[in-house]
Amino acid sequence: MDEKLCKAYLKILAYYRQQDEILEIQAKESLEKLQKEFDKQKEEQRKLEMMREHPEWFETTSPKEYGMKLLKRKGK
């Protein structure tokens, strides 16, 4: 009986170790995704700040259009 109990215990222990490794890998992947998302948001924030400071650098908005948009935002 003791031998069967030991084998069962070792199988359970191996299963939990395997599950722990899987969870650790998933946690690392999740952390990497979160870090990428933070970096992406930080880059977007930096771009927005640059657009506010130097709208003439960006082709999509002329300085005149930028000023008009600012006036619209202030009016709301």
VEXNU-921348 format. One record per atom (N, C-alpha, C, CB): x, y, z. Coordinates in pm, whole numbers, padded with zeros to 5 digits, always signed. Atoms other than C-alpha are relative to their C-alpha. Glycine has a CB too. Layout:
XYZ
...
END
This chain:
+00083-00120+00000
+00000+00000+00000
+00086+00125+00000
-00094+00001+00121
-00087-00118-00007
+00283+00239+00078
+00061+00032-00135
+00110-00020+00103
-00061-00021+00130
+00438+00189-00264
-00098+00068-00096
+00049-00134-00059
+00103-00060+00084
+00111+00274-00442
-00024+00145+00040
-00131-00080+00008
+00021-00135-00051
+00068+00577-00221
+00114+00092-00043
-00013-00002+00154
-00116-00078+00043
+00422+00696-00303
-00008+00032-00148
+00130-00075+00030
+00011-00023+00144
+00366+00653-00676
-00108+00103-00031
-00031-00131-00072
+00108-00096+00021
+00038+00843-00658
+00045+00140+00042
-00126-00042+00080
-00050-00129-00049
+00203+01119-00456
+00098+00061-00101
+00068-00016+00138
-00097-00050+00097
+00488+01148-00709
-00068+00046-00129
+00103-00108-00031
+00074-00042+00119
+00242+01165-00999
-00071+00134+00025
-00103-00109-00039
+00067-00126-00035
+00045+01438-00823
+00100+00114+00006
-00075-00014+00134
-00104-00101-00011
+00364+01627-00746
+00051+00042-00139
+00117-00052+00085
-00044-00030+00137
+00478+01602-01110
-00105+00083-00073
+00028-00131-00077
+00107-00076+00064
+00138+01728-01226
+00000+00145+00047
-00136-00064+00030
+00000-00136-00053
+00151+02029-00995
+00123+00080-00045
-00006-00003+00152
-00119-00068+00051
+00505+02112-01104
-00021+00043-00145
+00125-00092+00011
+00029-00031+00140
+00397+02098-01467
-00097+00118-00009
-00058-00124-00073
+00096-00110-00001
+00099+02323-01395
+00065+00131+00045
-00119-00035+00091
-00071-00119-00049
+00324+02564-01206
+00087+00060-00111
+00087-00035+00122
-00082-00049+00113
+00558+02588-01507
-00088+00066-00105
+00080-00116-00063
+00092-00056+00099
+00265+02650-01739
-00050+00137+00047
-00120-00095-00023
+00046-00127-00054
+00132+02925-01512
+00110+00106-00002
-00052-00019+00142
-00112-00094+00003
+00476+03083-01491
+00022+00053-00141
+00128-00067+00053
-00015-00042+00140
+00506+03091-01871
-00112+00096-00039
+00001-00124-00094
+00113-00087+00032
+00158+03241-01902
+00015+00137+00068
-00132-00067+00043
-00020-00126-00071
+00243+03505-01641
+00106+00086-00070
+00041-00027+00147
-00105-00073+00073
+00561+03601-01830
-00055+00059-00130
+00119-00092-00030
+00059-00048+00124
+00371+03628-02158
-00095+00116+00026
-00073-00113-00072
+00095-00104-00036
+00103+03835-01992
+00073+00129+00038
-00091-00046+00115
-00080-00116-00039
+00363+04066-01841
+00063+00067-00121
+00109-00041+00100
-00059-00055+00122
+00534+04109-02178
-00105+00076-00082
+00063-00112-00085
+00107-00068+00073
+00202+04196-02345
-00037+00131+00067
-00123-00091-00010
+00034-00121-00076
+00124+04445-02070
+00107+00106-00019
-00016-00033+00148
-00110-00094+00020
+00467+04605-02105
-00004+00060-00140
+00135-00069+00025
+00012-00050+00137
+00421+04633-02483
-00112+00101-00011
-00023-00116-00098
+00114-00092+00002
+00083+04797-02429
+00036+00133+00067
-00122-00064+00070
-00044-00122-00066
+00235+05046-02183
+00094+00080-00089
+00070-00033+00132
-00093-00067+00090
+00514+05124-02429
-00075+00066-00116
+00105-00099-00053
+00079-00054+00110
+00260+05173-02707
-00075+00126+00044
-00099-00106-00053
+00072-00115-00051
+00053+05410-02494
+00095+00117+00027
-00075-00036+00127
-00099-00103-00027
+00366+05599-02389
+00043+00068-00130
+00122-00059+00072
-00038-00054+00131
+00466+05641-02754
-00111+00087-00057
+00034-00115-00098
+00113-00080+00048
+00117+05763-02846
-00009+00132+00075
-00131-00079+00016
+00003-00122-00081
+00127+06013-02559
+00110+00095-00043
+00014-00034+00150
-00112-00083+00045
+00468+06137-02676
-00033+00065-00134
+00129-00085-00011
+00038-00054+00130
+00335+06180-03030
-00102+00113+00016
-00056-00110-00089
+00100-00104-00022
+00036+06377-02904
+00063+00128+00056
-00109-00050+00096
-00068-00117-00055
+00261+06606-02702
+00081+00071-00109
+00092-00042+00116
-00077-00061+00109
+00483+06661-03008
-00094+00073-00096
+00082-00106-00075
+00096-00065+00090
+00176+06742-03218
-00050+00131+00060
-00119-00094-00030
+00043-00124-00065
+00064+07000-02962
+00108+00106-00006
-00040-00026+00145
-00110-00095-00004
+00406+07160-02940
+00043+00045-00140
+00118-00061+00072
-00050-00030+00135
+00498+07142-03311
-00094-00057-00105
+00142-00058-00019
+00095+00055+00098
+00193+07089-03530
+00050+00010-00143
-00133+00073+00012
-00049-00016+00136
+00382+07209-03836
+00086-00117-00046
+00079+00129-00011
-00082+00116+00035
+00594+06894-03825
-00082-00114-00059
+00074-00049+00123
+00085+00111+00042
+00299+06673-03903
-00079+00041-00123
-00095-00043+00113
+00061-00032+00129
+00165+06665-04257
-00152-00004+00005
+00050-00096-00104
+00145+00018-00001
-00189+06567-04164
-00073+00125+00048
-00038-00119+00087
+00064-00118-00055
-00260+06894-03987
+00087+00121-00027
-00027-00015+00152
-00075-00124+00020
-00153+07237-04101
-00010+00083+00128
-00055+00080-00124
+00008-00084-00120
-00081+07500-03832
-00135+00073+00010
+00113+00102-00001
+00130-00069-00003
-00400+07684-03933
-00109-00094+00049
-00035+00056-00141
+00100+00098-00043
-00613+07369-03899
+00016-00034+00148
+00010-00127-00086
-00027+00032-00140
-00446+07293-03567
-00058+00109+00090
+00152-00015+00025
+00054-00112-00079
-00535+07640-03435
-00151-00001+00001
+00050+00132-00053
+00145+00005+00008
-00893+07602-03554
-00055-00111+00089
-00045-00022-00146
+00044+00111-00086
-00923+07267-03378
+00013+00038+00147
+00082-00126-00029
-00016-00044-00139
-00788+07421-03058
-00114+00092+00041
+00135+00071+00020
+00110-00091-00031
-01049+07696-03074
-00130-00076+00018
-00016+00104-00111
+00122+00082-00015
-01323+07436-03123
-00002-00070+00135
-00010-00104-00114
-00008+00070-00129
-01201+07245-02818
-00023+00095+00116
+00137-00069+00014
+00018-00098-00107
-01190+07558-02605
-00145+00045+00011
+00090+00122-00022
+00139-00043+00002
-01543+07648-02710
-00093-00100+00063
-00044+00026-00139
+00090+00105-00055
-01687+07318-02585
+00000-00002+00148
+00039-00134-00049
END
